[in-house]
Amino acid sequence: MDEAASHDDAHVPLLSVVTATYNSAATLRDTLESVRQQTFRDLEHIIVDGGSTDGTIEILKEYGSSIRWISEPDRGIYDAMNKGIAMSSGRWIHLLNSDDFYASNNVLEKIVPLLAPNALNYADLIRLNADGSRVRQSYRFRKWPLYISAFLPHPSLVVSAEQYRTAGLYDSSFRIAADHDLILRLLDRYPANHIEVEMTVMRQSGVSATNLDVSMNEFDRVLRKHNLPSILVVFLTGVRRAWWKLRSA
């Protein structure tokens, strides 16, 4: 008997999908529809909005009782994610960003039976470029590259409520690197389980020079938080900065 079939409380979903939003009217409907059209139905969809003023709230109201949502000021996307996790009642939690969507209508039906309770589960990611082209990111797990960059794709990570209780939530003192930090914390406790299914489509956006500086500073903080020697942190941060400059040249 698979896990979904053995889930004995009809009022408690097996999966919680959590979406953080802020002025996301341009893309939010795609996100909501990709959840609503899933063939896997043992789920709830929770939206945590940061106080949008662009029409996001009007879109949420259209979906009525098919979603649960709140709208209030927050301290950034990771604070919103933590709120959504706290609101979740599912055994498993997937964070689906408000400009992302599922790769197919039956992707959750494929993935949920493959989730391993005692592992860090992740699937494949599709990067959608502005010109409409798509690139599949399928990471064959090795831990050491994660000290160079967050190659393991956060948008296709499925984490259990128990794992969040064990490893902790997102460190909201980070602006853009709390996912990298959490992935490393989870991998300190659980082996990786790669599910080779295209799960999430992520719209790509450019990295400004300002965000690049923030990214480098936070990358440095993540490595130090995970007790890498200072000389290695300096070296890896330098490698990462050079890599980003070549990539954006």
N, C-alpha and C positions, 0 to 999 in steps of 0.2 A: 504494500500500500504506500502511495507516495505521500509526501508531507502535507500537500494541500488537502488530500482526501481524509487524512487523519486529524485535521484541524477541527476540533469538536465544538467550538463555541461560535455559532453563526453570527453573533453580535461583535466579535473581536476579529478584525481582518488579519490575514496572514502577513500582508504587506502594507506598509504605509509609504506613500509617495509624498515627498515634501518639496514644495517649491517656494523659494524666497523671491519676492518681487519688489521692485521700486521703479515706478514710471515705465512699466513694461508693456504698455498697450500695443506697441507695434508687433510684438512677437508672442504675447501671452496666449492668444487664442490657439495658435499652433500647439503650444505646450499642453493646454487643457484638452484639446481634441485628441491629441496623441494618447493621453491617459484614458479619456472616455471611450475611445474606440478599441481598447485592449480586449482581447478575447479572454484573458485572465481577469476574473472579476472579484476575487477574494482580496480586495484592496480598499483603501481609503485614500483620498487626495486632500492634502492639507496645504493651504497657501498662507504664507506669512508675509504680509505687505508692510513696507516701511513708511506708509503715509503718502501714497501716490496721489498726484494731482493731474494726471494726463489722460484719464479715461480708464485706467486699470480697474478701478473699483466698479465702474459701470459694467465692465466685462465680467467681473467676478459675480456680480448680482444676477447676471443672465443665467448662470449655471445652477442657481438655486441650491437645493439640498443635496445635489450630486457631489458637492465639494464642502469642505470646512475651511473657513478663512477668518483671519483677523487683520486689521490694519491699524498700526500704531507706530510711533517713532521707534527706531532701534539704533544700535551702535555700529551698524554695518552688516554686511551679508552673513558673516559668521555668527553674529548675535542672532540674526533672523533664523539661520539654520538650527542653532541651539534651541530656539523657541519651538520650531517645528518638530524637532526630535522629542522635546518634552511633551508636546501635544499628541504625539503618535501613540497608538494603541497596538500596532502590529508587531509581530515577532521580528520581522525584517523591515529595514528602512532604506529607501532609495531617494537620494536628493537629486531632483530633476530641475535644473536651472530654468528660469523663465524665458530664456532665449534658446533653449534646447528642446528636443522632442525625441520620441522613441523611433528607432529605425524601422519598425514594422508593427502592425497591429497585433501580432501574436508573439512578440519578443518576450514578454513577461511569462507567457505560458511555457516558452522554451527554457527560460532561465531559472525560474523559481524552483522546479524540481531538482535542479543541479546544485543548489546552494548547500554548502557544507557547514554545519553549525560550529565546528571547531577550526575554521579557517577564515582567512580574509578573502572574500569572494570578489572577483572583478571580471568584467566581460570586455568586449572590444568596443572601441570608440570610433566614430566617423567624424572627421573634421570637415566641415562645410565651408569652403572658401567663398569670397564675395562674388567670384565669377561663376559659381554654381558647381565647380569641380569638387570632388570628394576624395579624401585620403583616409584609408583605414589605419587605425593605430591598434596593433595587436602586440602586446608586450609579453614576451616570454620571460618569466620572472627570473631576475637576479637582483639581489639586494644592493650590491655595491654601486650600480649606476644611479640609484636613488639618492646617493650623497652628492651627485652632480646635478640632477634635475628630477622633477616629479614625473618620470616617464610612466609610472603606473597611473592609468587615467582615472582621476577622481570622479568624473561624471558617469562612469560605468561601474562604480564601487557600490556593492550592496552590503550593508553592515547590519548586524542584528542589534536589537535593543540591549541584549546582554553584553555584547561587545562594547557598546558605548558606555555601559555602566562600569565595565572593567577598565577600559583604556581612557575614559573621560571624553568630554565633548570638545568642540573646537575652541582653541585659545583665541578669543576675540581681540586680544591685544595686537594680533597680526591683521594687516589689511588685506593681503593677498596670498599669504603662505601658510595659513592655518591648516589647509588641506594636506600640504606636504608634511607638516609636523604630525598631524593625526595619522597619516599613513605609516610613518615611521614608528609611531607609538603602537599602532595595531600590529605591525610586523615584529615588534619586540615580543609579542604575546602569541601570535598565531601564524601558521604557515600560509603561504599564498595558494589560492585555488583559482586558476585561470579558466574561465568559461569562454570557449572560443565561439562566441555568438556576437554579431554586431548589435549592440544594445542602444546606444545613445548617439544622436546626431548633435554635434556642437558647432554652432556658428562661430567662425573665427573672427577675431578683431585684432587690430594692430596694437603694438605696445609702444606707447610714447616714451620719450626720453625720461620724463619724470617718473613714469611707472617702472621703467627699467631700473632707475636708481633705487626706488622703493623695493623692487624685486630683489636686487642684489643685497641690500641691507637686511632684508628679511631672510633671505637664503643663508646669509652669514649667521643670523640669530638662530635659525633652525638647527644648523650644524653644531653650534655651540651648545644649544639646549640638549642635543643628543650626544654630548660629551666627546666630540671629535677633538683631537689635539689642535691647539691654536695654529701651529704652523701648517697643518693640513687644511684647516678652514681657510686660511689666507690663500693657499695654493688653489683650492677648489673654487673659491669665489672668483679668483682671477681667471681661471679657465672658463668658468661660466660667463663672465663678462665678455671675454674675447669671443666666445662662441656666439653670444647674442649679437655682438657688433657685426660679425661676419654674416650672420643670418639676415640682418636687416640692411646690409649694405646694398 
